[in-house]
Amino acid sequence: MTAAGFLEGRRLQMARGVLLQCIMGGYPESRFYGSDDGDLALVPDLAQLHRLPWSQQPRALAICDADEFSGESSALSTRGQLKAVIARYAARGLAPVVATELEFFVFAPNTDPTQPFRPPVGLDGRPEEGFSAFSISSNNGLRPFFSEVYACMAALGLPRDTFMHEMGVSQFEINLLHGDPLLLADQTFLFKHLLKEVALKHGLTVVCMAKPLAHTAGSSMHIHQSVVELGSGRNVFSDEAGQSTAAFRHFIGGQQAGMADFTALFAPNVNSYQRLFHPYASPNNACWSHDNRAAGLRIPASSPVARRVENRLPGADANPYLAIAASLAAGLYGIEHELEPSAAIQGEFEVPPALSLPCTLHAALDRLKRSQLAIELFGVEFIEGYVASKTLELTSFHDEITPWERRVLAAQA
């Protein structure tokens, strides 16, 4: 909208069905969002009003809440769902604290989607060959791009902890500083948007797919989680002697109880399961461990004040609001019901059947659709609408015949 309209406080409205628009642009049946498809109000969060530093024409972006005209948050809003989870913690005198780690690939433009992604040509005139994992000079070939990324992050008030080259060819990771879950979800969303826009200016393509390249590690969005007391800020996962608490165990127990039911929220696309099917550093299980990256729930080595639970299941393609909401809701459910976790695992291990997760989008959606826990925590309207939208996407995928099928199966008798 125009700056004048925004400053006048003009209400911006949007059809309710847009919140269930699938990634191809279509919509599920109107019964999932109200047969009238009436409007919602988009209410800007003025703390998330930003001048866009990469735009030559003066432009601004405001993150908005999707609210009913009565003032209540729409049940279909993922940002609203996260705010509701945070409120449930506050009602118990608690506040969750999270940090996200986001991995992504930087590629050359890909104008033909039937062809694989290729690394870009760097300042040295050559594309990366894949020998730069964790190298201190690994992003020098993309220095102009990353310099503008850093400058735009500073302009948007996005503090960064560490930035590094990851294991894949032209794959990178950023760790955002821990803080309020809603703020971190906003920052993760803004960072992904920033990456895409700055990349276009530099003739590059940033891809946040979970598994854009075969035979290469996928991209995750790990979520680090702790819980503190409101007021004192004390980490309830550690006692005065620095030992883990019952709340810590119960939080893990809740994570385990919800992980299989919520897999479709952490891994929302067909491609998500390409990453989870090859589980090296992408664990597709609900096991937990002290500092073992093969576990879906990892307890990083830390001081007692920083004791936290890392959910390693979400991919870079996950909706940050929804993934954080689902993970925190499961943890709070465990605290409320005093759920005990399984025994911790260490070293090489086989995943017990009870801790295995759905390995396809079809199986994950079926599990979510039947989950009473998901309905209890997020409401029937949201779960049914989400499943309906994702089922449209899955159907669209199955409407196409892949190059593998033509290459391998065409010659079969």
Steps between C-alpha positions, in 0.01 A plus 500: 500500500610860472700661777223759538237230545713319754569816701129585501436168673291368213398142569643245261276199444568162341284202408513230766576230244839653419631352827444154349631580152724214389844553349371455143248782554178301539269454795328210675122487518345811652355302792849500650503879534132591502264472208468879471880545486460820699776746579752514782673813624877523452621682811862621474742431783672838514802342665548315171470794261814518287634718220633255238870584455541300177225688316601798285146637515410589861292212628414354839378167632274450800443155649131471579270287712195351328212581736127458497308828501408420860870543585574132558782335310392286206531131580665458158785744576831329578630817669184503709552136591851578624373793708241270657768247599710776659190616693450149636853505637440844654188372675730260689751774583741379232655638183659289225829610346606381155769541238493380141777371275414540134687329215467603135667460160622774268474395135539643153166589335300191411275583206428137410352308796570168326872567550679472838611804695856616439735698726565858389824629352700679769737793486776262393305414184428142606204325662552338837585131487389411852824516697414802713302361794572713809780683317576855614537604134214298362267791423763731355384415150160643596635791703288774336183302561578424864617855567158628398328224698687611814419867434131427444484289815640793699251737338210271596627451853574129453783407738703200389704265711710296256510463122681207340539286191319172545568152358327540163630669186434873548296423814505739795355529850407788725434477874266767629535618861262341751201694626122530499344235270278745312795732439716209378225379266469853359877525461524161330224597257662837427841343451370250243321783315816713515715219360277451197477871420871575536589191296291625209694828500824304468382262227475209743232264624458414869320172561350399835377161384563219748693296240586689180794277397533124483791337683540815710394588851163674523412828667351513847347756734601366840311653793676545835255525790516580869242625751550770763294632789327829433658770712810319624611369158620177664540208260254240635697222331777534764482502880717701740762226499521513121326165451215434259146529640171317469378781272790422266405131485132577453576748220693229314217254568255742342725550199510124450123469543433756225781444251336233283159672507660833407744376234288656223538837675880468521538340155222660291595411142563194284866599478526514880505121510791481256701659782358271768534187287878551502537557872868596522487811720123507425357267764152365431435369850368612838798369697686736731865514590770708660692655211429228240403643161334174395218565748196705406522671839852601596617653826800714401797518735450817704514658842195439727365849437494427126353147521270459202335250268581513128226375268689385190200386295381824332636575156590838353170481309290500817282796598696645795186612685338160472812292566586698814137491616475124453829428676426726797140377529623140522752593769240682709262207463771280650552738793126525566449121490836413661596271213817299545732460202655180378854416607765718335698338220871538426733380226370279220139397555193353333183703520232322707173465305320719755739787422496474120338774294296513177734484201272640227274803481201270447574310821570820694173662392308184586659500847422871549141459384440228760683676783286594798803674648529728196131587517525566875796734459419675170127453448303300247461795259873547462592131476229414248581806288874431507452136399263602220749751357795261521296219346445724196876543470563127534238426233663751266837329548352160416344646185850522346728223373860556610814468284606200714185312404552567129870420516481178703155354446429566132717210385351251743288216354 
